[in-house]
């Protein structure tokens, strides 16, 4: 039995012979090309769009991106776009990543806290991805330092201790602007052995990520401090190049559809529910901080994370 493509080709040849006979071969070739293009137009239009997002620099155990990539996949599936998601695995610093994303070169979408700089350079989809969860900060500490935190009741007492963050994270500026002492470290992975070596006293992490990080670095014996937390408003968005408004439109439409049918909330709970429950925010002393790098063009989180 002939395939569909073979049947189409056979039809083209019959049409070509009827139109031209053997006297006008060049005209016949042109008509054949036109007919073949028209017959294959639906398949060409339906070809999936390749969409690359930042990888994990080869760290298979780093699961921080899993929720956001799953949410991106959900949004695109709801949008009706034909797409293929893939990680862009070439390691690069944040500045280089933004440069490539800005040019829509290699990387097509990223996610992170909204800042004036990133909103100036990229196109934000202003729907909060994690309901503000990233702004709830617990402390990863060296167990030898437990006694330093047991009696802290005020922010001024916490200011006597030294925290650490990756240098180019917005959180570094937020903590410093609120009067906390922070040392900046160039590479994320270096922060854990440095904490174990007592180079600083605590490493503030999002409530949705700290438990997996503790488990991933269980060989270092680090623990989650049980009594304290920081909180400041954070709006985590998807960002695309300003050269790619069609992708931004598809992501936004897909997110809104997922919110409406409840699949957004189900995915959020699947990836973050257990961590929120383990964090037991209602029992902690919470120090409220201001977000000094938050742009004014932010939207409210879909739902505030419940303590």
N, C-alpha and C positions, 0 to 999 in steps of 0.2 A: 504494500500500500504506500502511495506517495505521501510525504510529509506535507504540512501546510505550506512551508516555504517552496517545495517543489511544485505544488499546485499553482501557487502564485506565479512562479517563474514560467510555468507552462502557459498560463493565461496571458502573460506579457508577450510571449513569443507568438501566440495566435493573434493577439491584437496587433502586434508589430507587423506580422505578415499581411493582415487584412488592410492595414493602413498604408503600407509602403511597398509591398511586394519585394522584388529583388532590385529595384531601380534606384532607391534612395536610402542606402545603408546608413549614412551619417545621420539623416533625419530620424531613421529608425532607432539608432542608438540613443539619441536624445530623448525620444519618446519613451523608450524602455527605462531609461534612468528616472525620468519623471514619474512614470507609473510605479516603478519599484519603490521610490521614496514615499509616494502617497500611500501605498499598501503597507509600508513598514512604519509610518508616522506614529501610530499609537504605541508601538513597542519602543520607539526611540524616546517618546515623551515619558514613558513609564520607567525608564532606566533609573535605578536608585541613585540618589545624591550621596556622595561620600562626605561624611562629617567627622572631622578629627577633633578630639579633645585631649587635654594634657594627660600624659601617662604618669606613672609613679616612679620614674627614674630607675626602673628595673627592680624595685623593691616589692616582690610579690606579697610579702606579709603586711604591707601598708594598705589598710582597708579604708582610709579616710575618704577616698573618692567614690566608694561603692554606692553610697546613697545618691549622690549627685548624678552619677552616670545612669543609675537605674531610673531616676526621676526624669532625666533628659530623654531616655529611651521611651518612658511612658508618655511624656509630652509629645514627642514626635509621632508616636503611634496613634495618638488621639487627633493629631493635626491632619492626618490623611496623606502626609508626604511619603513618597517612596524614598527610603534612606538606608544608608549603611553606616553604622557607628564604628569607629575604631580609635584606639589610643595613639597619640603621637608620642612615641617613646624616646625621642632624642632628648637627653637631659639638657636643661637650660635654666639659667637664673630667671627670676620673675621679670626683670626688665626686658630680657630678650624675648620671653614668651609674649609679653604684651606687644612688643614691636612686630612680631610675626602675626599675631592675631589682628592687630590694627591694619596690617596690610592684607589680611585674609590669605596668608601664605603658610600653608602647612597645617596650621591650627585654625579651626573655625569657631570654636566656642570654649568659654572658660566660665568659672564661677568663683565667687568670693565676696567679701564684704564691700559694700559700696563706699567709695571715697570720692572726693571731688576730682582727683586726678584720673581715676579709671573711668568715671562718667564723662569726663571731658574727651578722653581718647577713644572710648569704645561706646557701643550702643547697648544700654542696659535694658533688660526685660524686667520691669519693676514689679515683680511678684516675689515676695519673700519665700525662699526655698525651704527654710528650716524653722519657720515660726519664731525666729529670734533665739533659737537654742544655742547658737555659737557664742552669744553674749553672756551665757551663764558659765562662769569659770570656776572650776575646782582646782585644787593644788596637788600636783604630783610631787612627792617629797622623798627624801632619804629617811628611812625609818629611824636612823640615829638622831634625826632632828625633830621627832614628835613633840618633845617637851617644849620646843620653841613656840609651837602653835597652840598648845593646850589651853593657855590662859589669855589668849588674845581676844579682846572684846571690842576694840576700837580700830578704826582705820589707821590712826596715828601709831598704834602699836605695830601694825603690820608694816608700816613704812620703815621700820627699823631693820627689816630683813631684806635680802637681795633676791629678786626674781630674775628669770631669764626668758627671752623670746627670740625667735628668729629675727634678724635685724630688719628685714624688709617687710615684716608683717605690720599691718595697721595697729595691731594690739600693742606693739612696742611704744608707739607714740601715745596711745590712749593711756597706758599705765603711767608713763612718765609725766604726762600732762596732769594727771591726778595726784602727783606727788610721790608715787611709788618708785623705789630704786630698781632699775632694770639693766641687766647686762645684755647686749646684743650678740648673737652668735650667727655666723654666716650660713651654717648648714643645719637643717632640722634634725638629721640623724645624730649629730654631735651633741645635742642637748641632753640626751638620756645618759650616756656615760659620764658627761660632765657633772650632772646632778648626782650620780652615784659616787663621784670623786669629790663631792662637797665643794664644787666650785661656786655654787650659789645654793640658796636654801629652798626655793620652790619654783615650780614650772607651771604657771596657770594654763589650763587646757579646757576646751569646751566640754560641757557635761556629756555631749553625745559621742565624744572621741576618746576621753581619758581612760575609760575602762579597757578598751581594746589596746590602747597604747601600753597600759600597765601589763596586760597579758603578753603582748608582743615582746616586751622587754623584761619578762619575768626573771631572766637570769641575773638581772641587776638588783633584784630585791626591792624595787621602788614600790611605794604604797600611795594610796589616795588619802589625803588628809580628811578626817571625817566630820569636822565641825564648821568649817568656814567656806565662804563662796564670795566671788565678786560678780556683779551684774552691771552691764551697760548695754544700751540698745545697739543691735547689729542687724543690718539688713543684707542678707546674702542673696545675690541675684545671679542669673545667667547673663553673660556678656558676649556679644558678637562684634564683628567689624562693622563700622558704619557703611562699609561698601556692600554689606550683605543684609539689607533690611527684610528681604524675603524670608530668610532663616529666622530672624527675630519675630516676624509675624507668625510663622508656623509654631515656634516654641511658645509664644504667648497664647495663641489659640488653643494649643494642646494642654497647657497648664490650666487654663480656665475650664476646659472641658473635664479635666481630671478632678479639679476642685468640685465642679458641679455634680459629678457622678460618684464622688466619694473615694475614688481610687487614689487620689493624692493623700488623703488622711490615712488610708490603709497602708500605703507604702511608707509614709512617715513613721507610723507606729511599728511597722515591721523592722525598720532599721534603727529606730531610736527609742522605742517604748521601754525596753528593758533597761537601757542606760539611764533614762529619766527616773525610773522607779528606783534603781540602785543609788542614784545621786541623792535621793531623799532631801530635796531642796527645802521643804517646809521645816525641817528640823535644824537647819544650818543658820548661823549668823551670817547675814548677807550684807556686804558693803556695796552700796550703790555708787557707781562712778558715772561721769559724763563721757559721752563719746565725742571727742574733740575733732575727729576727722570725718564725721558723718555729713554727707551732703544734705542740703535742704530739700532736695527733690526726691525724698524717699517715700515709700508707701508703708502703711502699717502692716505688721505681720498678720497672716491669715487668722491665727489664733495665738494668743500668748501661751507659752509653755506653762503648764500648771505645776505649781510647787508640790 
